[in-house]
Each structure stands twice: as C-alpha cells, then as structure tokens.
Amino acid sequence: YGYIGEMLPAKLRRGARLMELELFDRPGQLYYLIEYGRTLLMLDDERGIEILREAAQKILPHARDAQAPMPIVSLLLEQLLQFAPGQLPQGFTPELVEQLASRWFPTNPPLLWLLARKAAMAGQFDGAERMLRQLVQMGRDHSYDLSVSFDPSIVGDSAKANLGACLLRLQKLDDAIAIFKELLTSPTHGEQARANLQAIEDYLQQM
C-alpha cells in the first residue's frame, strides 16, 4: 500500500526519518546518504542537495576506477546530471559527471536518456543521435541493464521521437522518415509523427 499515490508522501517521510537515524548512528554510509538525499528531494526538501553533495565526495576518490563503488551510485549520478553547475560538489564538473555515467553505467537507460538530452540542449546533435539510437536499440533487443527501474518510453516511443527530431536537425531526412513512420501507430507520438512526415514532404516538394 505504500506506493498508493496518497500514501507515498507519508512513506517517504517515514523512510527519511529512519535513514536519518541510521546515519546519525553510523554516519557516512554511501548507500544511505544517496537514498536519504534522493528521498528528501522527492519531499521537496532542499537539504537533499547537500546530502547528495556529501555522497558525491565519497565517490570522487574512485573517479579513475573502471567500475562504480556500488550499483546505487547510478542513482546519485542521475541527480548530479540534473544539478546546475553551481550546485555540483567541489571537485566535480558537468564533464566529469558525464564521464562517470558513461564509463560506469553504459547500459543504464535513465542515465543515457539524461546524457542524450544534455547533448541535444547543447546543440551536440551527433552525440544525441548516437545515444538515442542506442536507447532505441535497447528497446528492441532488451540489452539494457535489467536491474534498473525506468519508464519504458525512454527506450521506446519517446526515444524514437527524440531521435527523429535530432535526425531532422542533422538533415538526415531518410532516416527521420523511417523513424516517424514507426511512430504512426503510437498513441502518444503518432499525431506528431504525422505532422513531421507532412512537414518533410512539403520541404522536399519545395526543394
């Protein structure tokens, strides 16, 4: 029952209190710092940012390692990727966070989705295309990390829609047409796909 919508805030507050007590008794535990910080942010408590900064300091000595200190670090990196540069803890840059996400969790869909979005927002459409193609492929062959919970649309129709937008920006019209045709039957992206296909057809006729 804890995940019923109206009960979730109470569940989060209870969890936050238990993690606070655990960290009071045994401070500095990376697992609980990450979970506590994320829980506070879900409760709109800005203290979560400082808690996650503390957690990030504990992974900084491992920045050159081939593997993450523990799997839950992927959730910390999800948060850090969404921090403004001024919110990042000392010793971290946006580039370092992106490098760690790519090196430690190459098949993690939420991280790949955030990296693709950042690339597109920065105008780096080649990089965004590469990552979105990887997400679409993951959705087809289920090659993603099976231990990760995520919205399936980010390896499905949402990934395809964003890939199509990137392909348009890169003037790869044939590839864009193919992706938008796949989306024609999508209940969430079908209408936009039809509009994009019509826009491409109009453009080609003008040319």
C-alpha positions in Angstrom: 0.0 0.0 0.0 3.0 2.3 0.5 3.1 3.1 -3.3 -0.6 4.2 -3.5 -0.4 7.9 -4.5 -2.0 9.4 -1.4 0.2 7.3 0.9 3.5 7.9 -0.8 4.4 11.2 1.0 3.9 9.5 4.4 6.0 6.6 3.2 8.8 8.9 2.1 8.7 10.9 5.4 8.9 7.7 7.4 11.8 6.4 5.2 13.6 9.7 5.5 13.3 9.6 9.3 14.7 6.0 9.5 17.6 6.9 7.3 18.4 10.0 9.3 18.5 7.8 12.4 20.7 5.3 10.7 23.2 8.0 9.5 23.2 9.5 13.0 24.3 6.2 14.5 26.7 5.2 11.6 27.5 8.4 9.7 29.0 8.4 6.2 27.4 5.3 4.7 27.3 5.9 0.9 24.2 3.8 0.3 22.1 5.6 2.9 23.4 9.1 2.0 22.2 8.5 -1.6 18.9 7.2 -0.6 18.4 9.9 2.1 19.3 12.7 -0.3 17.0 11.4 -3.0 14.1 10.9 -0.6 14.5 14.5 0.7 14.4 15.9 -2.8 11.2 13.8 -3.5 9.8 15.5 -0.5 10.8 18.9 -2.0 13.3 19.3 0.9 16.4 21.2 -0.4 18.6 19.6 2.3 18.7 16.7 -0.1 21.1 18.6 -2.4 23.7 18.9 0.4 23.3 15.3 1.4 23.9 14.2 -2.2 27.0 16.5 -2.3 28.3 14.7 0.7 27.7 11.3 -1.0 29.4 12.6 -4.2 32.5 13.4 -2.2 32.8 9.8 -1.3 32.9 8.6 -4.9 35.4 11.3 -6.0 38.5 9.2 -4.9 37.1 6.4 -7.2 36.8 8.7 -10.3 39.5 6.9 -12.2 38.2 3.4 -11.4 36.8 1.2 -14.2 33.7 0.4 -12.1 31.5 2.3 -9.7 31.9 1.7 -5.9 28.4 0.2 -5.8 25.4 0.0 -8.1 23.3 2.6 -6.3 25.8 5.2 -7.5 23.8 5.3 -10.7 21.0 7.0 -8.8 23.4 9.6 -7.5 24.7 10.3 -11.0 21.1 10.7 -12.2 20.7 13.5 -9.6 24.1 15.1 -10.4 23.3 15.2 -14.1 20.3 17.4 -13.3 22.2 19.7 -10.9 23.1 23.2 -12.2 26.9 23.6 -12.5 26.9 25.8 -9.3 25.1 23.0 -7.3 27.8 20.4 -8.0 30.1 19.5 -5.1 33.7 20.6 -5.0 35.9 18.6 -7.4 33.0 17.8 -9.8 32.4 19.3 -13.2 29.5 18.5 -15.6 32.0 16.8 -17.8 33.3 14.5 -15.0 29.7 13.5 -14.1 29.0 12.7 -17.7 32.2 10.7 -18.0 31.4 8.6 -14.9 27.9 7.9 -16.1 29.2 6.7 -19.5 32.0 4.6 -18.1 30.4 3.1 -15.1 26.8 2.5 -16.4 26.9 2.3 -20.2 23.7 0.3 -20.4 21.6 2.3 -17.9 18.7 3.8 -19.8 17.9 6.7 -17.4 21.5 7.9 -17.4 21.7 7.5 -21.2 18.5 9.5 -21.6 19.8 12.3 -19.5 23.1 12.4 -21.4 21.2 12.5 -24.7 19.0 15.3 -23.5 22.0 17.3 -22.3 23.8 16.8 -25.7 20.7 17.9 -27.6 20.2 21.0 -25.4 23.9 21.9 -26.1 23.4 21.6 -29.8 25.5 18.5 -30.0 23.1 16.6 -32.2 25.6 14.0 -33.4 26.2 12.8 -29.8 22.5 12.9 -29.0 21.7 10.9 -32.1 24.3 8.2 -31.1 22.8 7.9 -27.6 19.2 7.9 -28.8 20.0 5.2 -31.4 21.4 3.1 -28.5 18.3 3.6 -26.4 16.0 2.6 -29.4 18.2 -0.5 -29.9 18.0 -1.3 -26.3 14.2 -1.2 -26.5 14.3 -3.6 -29.4 16.7 -6.2 -28.1 16.4 -5.6 -24.3 20.1 -5.1 -24.0 19.8 -2.6 -21.1 20.7 -3.2 -17.5 17.9 -5.4 -16.3 18.4 -4.4 -12.7 17.3 -0.8 -13.4 13.8 0.5 -13.0 12.7 3.1 -15.6 9.9 4.5 -17.7 9.8 2.1 -20.8 9.1 5.0 -23.1 12.7 6.2 -22.9 13.7 3.0 -24.8 10.5 3.1 -26.9 8.4 5.8 -28.5 9.9 8.8 -26.6 13.4 7.7 -27.7 12.2 7.4 -31.3 10.5 10.8 -31.3 13.6 12.5 -30.0 15.8 10.6 -32.4 13.6 11.7 -35.3 14.0 15.4 -34.1 17.8 15.0 -34.0 17.8 13.5 -37.4 15.9 16.4 -38.8 18.4 18.8 -37.3 21.2 16.8 -38.9 19.3 16.8 -42.3 19.2 13.0 -42.3 15.8 13.0 -43.8 15.6 9.4 -45.0 16.4 8.2 -41.5 14.0 10.6 -39.9 11.2 9.5 -42.3 11.8 5.8 -41.3 11.6 6.6 -37.6 8.5 8.8 -37.9 6.8 6.0 -39.9 7.5 3.6 -37.0 5.6 6.1 -34.7 2.5 6.5 -36.8 0.6 3.9 -34.7 1.9 5.3 -31.4 -0.9 6.5 -29.1 1.4 9.2 -27.6 3.5 10.3 -30.6 1.5 9.3 -33.6 0.0 12.7 -34.3 3.3 14.5 -34.0 4.9 11.8 -36.3 2.3 12.5 -39.0 2.9 16.2 -38.7 6.6 15.7 -39.1 6.2 13.5 -42.1 3.9 16.1 -43.7 6.5 18.8 -43.0 9.3 16.7 -44.5 7.1 16.0 -47.6 6.3 19.7 -48.0 10.0 20.6 -47.7 11.1 18.1 -50.3 8.4 19.3 -52.7 9.7 22.9 -52.3 13.2 21.7 -52.9 
